[in-house]
Structures are given as C-alpha cells and as structure tokens.
Amino acid sequence: NPQSGNISDALKSQVLNNGRPAATQTTNVDSSIAGQYFAGAAYAGFSSPSYGTLTFGRHVTPLADGVGKYDPLGAANAFSLIGFSGTTAGGGVTEDRRLDQLLKYSGKFD
C-alpha cells in the first residue's frame, strides 16, 4: 500500500477480520502473499534460443502459467477471477500459486 507503506499481507488481513461480522470486514481473500519482501517473482536463470529457459527462485508454478494463458483477462490483478486467483492457479490451494526455491524449465518447441 503506497499510502501507508505496508507490505501486502493477506494472512494478516484475515487475522484482523476474525470475529467481525461479514458486513464490516475489509477483505475476503486468501493469497500466497504473506508479507514477504519478494512477494512476486524473484528468480535468476539461463536462457538459450535452442534449448529454452531454466530458472531458479520464487515464481508462479507451471499450473498458474497455463491457467493464465487461457484466461480471457490475461490474469489481470484487478479483474480476473481465473488467472489471478490463487485458488484456480494454485490447484485449489492459494498458497501454491507461487513457490519459493522452484526450479523451472520452459522448453522451446517449434
């Protein structure tokens, strides 16, 4: 949040809403973002025009990549309930949309 300087933390948001009536809750999401400094992608790797790309670090899973490609809204953060949602892109578990220490290979198929 640029106004408050707070790092996005879905788990903290849920804890703050525990025990409150639904009409007064400020959020209703579950997310793989839990206050980390690198909540999005943070990875390094190698790329070759012949063999593809090999990366290591924190990024979305291959399932989330596939779901996002077929999402008509392109996994837009504000409007997509399919590609952006951790429930769909995480295979039913929101925390599994992004993974730490993931070794990911993207092949080049012509």
HELIX and SHEET records of a PDB file:
HELIX    1   1 ALA A   10  ASN A   17  1                                   8    
HELIX    2   2 ALA A   22  THR A   24  5                                   3    
HELIX    3   3 PRO A   62  LYS A   69  1                                   8    
HELIX    4   4 GLY A   86  ALA A   89  1                                   4    
HELIX    5   5 THR A   94  ASP A   96  5                                   3    
SHEET    1   A 3 ALA A  42  SER A  48  0                                        
SHEET    2   A 3 GLY A  52  VAL A  60 -1                                        
SHEET    3   A 3 ARG A  98  SER A 106 -1                                        
END                                                                             
